[in-house]
Amino acid sequence: MLFRSRQIDRAFQIAFLRSPAPEEARDAAAFLKTQTAHWEAEKAKNPKDAPDPKLEALSNFCHVLLCSNEFLYVD
């Protein structure tokens, strides 16, 4: 869990040059947990060609950050 929170913080630092607010960190952790479960289920269906669920979830999270309004618009 500590490693995940460091990944979340680092992703926010790279994308927004700031740490996530506590609520953002909780939402991000929940998103990563849900996506990891999704990719684990996909891997169970086809284990031969399935990517690493944790890496896929992290990739999905990075896409979410890059599609956010904060990244797209300057205040």
N, C-alpha and C positions, 0 to 999 in steps of 0.2 A: 504494500500500500504506500509506503514511503517513497518507493521508486516512482510510482504513478504520480504522486503529488509533485515530485520534482519534474517529471515530464510535462505535467500540466503547467507548472510555473514557467518552465523553459519555453514552452510553446507560446505562452502569453508574452514573455519577454521578447521573443523573436518577432512575433506579429504586431504587438502593440507597444512595445518598450515599457511595459509595466507588469506588475504581478496581478494575478486575478483577485478580485474581491472574494470574500469568503463564500458568498452565494454562487459566484461564477465557478469557484473551485469545486463546490459541492455538485453543481450541475454538470461540470465537466467530468467529474469522477463517475457520476451516475451514467452519463452518456457512454463513457469508456466501458463501464461494466456491461451495459446493455449491448453495445456493439460487439464486445468480446464474446458474449453469450451467443449472439447471432452468428458470428463467424465460427464459433465452436460447433454450432449445430450444422452449419454448412460443411464443415470439415468432417463431421460424422457421416454425412450423406455421401461424400466423395473424398475419402482420406488421401487418395493418391495424388490428386492435383490441387488440393486445398492449400492456401497460403497460411502463414502463422496467424492465428486469430488475434493475438495481442498487437502485432504489427499492423494488421489490417484495421483494427479499431483505432489505433493511434493515427494512422493515415486518414481515416474518416474524420477524426477530431481536427486534424490540421486543415482539412478541407472546409470544415465548418467555420473555423477561425478566419480563413481566407475569404469566405463568403459573407462574413458579418458586416453590418453597417459600419462598425468602428474601423474596419480595415479599408472599406471602400470610400468613405467620406471623411474629409478633414473638417474638424470643428473650427 
